[in-house]
Amino acid sequence: MTRRSYLTLAQIADLSGSELSTEWARRYGAPAPKISPDLLRMGIAYKFQEQRQGALGRSTRKLLARA
C-alpha cells in the first residue's frame, strides 16, 4: 500500500486485507488484530470519525460502561 496522505470513508471499503492491516497499524499505533476485514473496516472508520469529530465525552463513556 502506498502512503495515503488523505483517506476517505469511501476508500476504506476498497482496501485489501493487507492494506486494512497497514491502515489499522497507522491509526491505532498497534498491529491489527486477527479479525475479519469487515470488523477492521469498522474499527478504522470509527478511528477516522473520532479523529475528525472528536472522541466520546466523559459522561457518554461512563454511560456506555454502565450499560
C-alpha positions as CSV (number, residue, x, y, z in Angstrom):
1,M,0.0,0.0,0.0
2,T,1.3,3.4,-0.9
3,R,1.3,6.1,1.8
4,R,-2.1,7.9,1.7
5,S,-2.0,11.5,2.7
6,Y,-5.8,11.6,2.9
7,L,-8.1,8.7,3.1
8,T,-11.9,9.0,2.8
9,L,-14.5,6.7,4.3
10,A,-15.4,5.5,0.8
11,Q,-11.9,4.5,0.1
12,I,-11.8,2.3,3.2
13,A,-14.3,0.0,1.6
14,D,-11.9,-0.7,-1.3
15,L,-8.8,-1.6,0.8
16,S,-7.5,-5.1,0.6
17,G,-6.8,-7.2,3.7
18,S,-3.1,-6.2,3.9
19,E,-4.0,-2.6,3.3
20,L,-6.5,-2.7,6.1
21,S,-3.9,-4.1,8.5
22,T,-1.4,-1.4,7.5
23,E,-4.1,1.3,7.9
24,W,-5.1,-0.1,11.3
25,A,-1.5,0.0,12.5
26,R,-1.1,3.6,11.3
27,R,-4.2,4.8,13.0
28,Y,-4.0,2.8,16.2
29,G,-0.3,2.5,16.6
30,A,-0.5,-1.2,17.2
31,P,-0.7,-4.3,14.9
32,A,-4.1,-5.2,13.6
33,P,-6.0,-7.9,15.5
34,K,-6.8,-11.1,13.7
35,I,-10.4,-10.2,12.9
36,S,-12.5,-10.2,9.8
37,P,-11.9,-7.5,7.1
38,D,-15.3,-6.1,7.8
39,L,-14.5,-5.5,11.5
40,L,-11.2,-4.0,10.6
41,R,-13.1,-1.6,8.3
42,M,-15.5,-0.6,11.1
43,G,-12.6,-0.1,13.5
44,I,-10.7,2.1,11.1
45,A,-13.9,4.0,10.2
46,Y,-14.5,4.6,13.9
47,K,-11.0,5.9,14.5
48,F,-11.4,8.1,11.3
49,Q,-14.5,9.6,12.7
50,E,-13.0,10.0,16.2
51,Q,-10.0,11.9,14.8
52,R,-12.2,14.2,12.6
53,Q,-15.1,14.9,15.1
54,G,-13.6,14.2,18.5
55,A,-13.8,11.3,20.9
56,L,-16.8,10.4,23.1
57,G,-17.2,12.6,26.1
58,R,-16.6,11.5,29.6
59,S,-20.3,11.2,30.5
60,T,-21.0,9.2,27.4
61,R,-18.1,6.8,28.1
62,K,-19.4,6.3,31.7
63,L,-22.9,5.7,30.4
64,L,-21.7,3.0,28.0
65,A,-19.6,1.4,30.7
66,R,-22.7,1.0,32.9
67,A,-24.7,-0.5,30.0
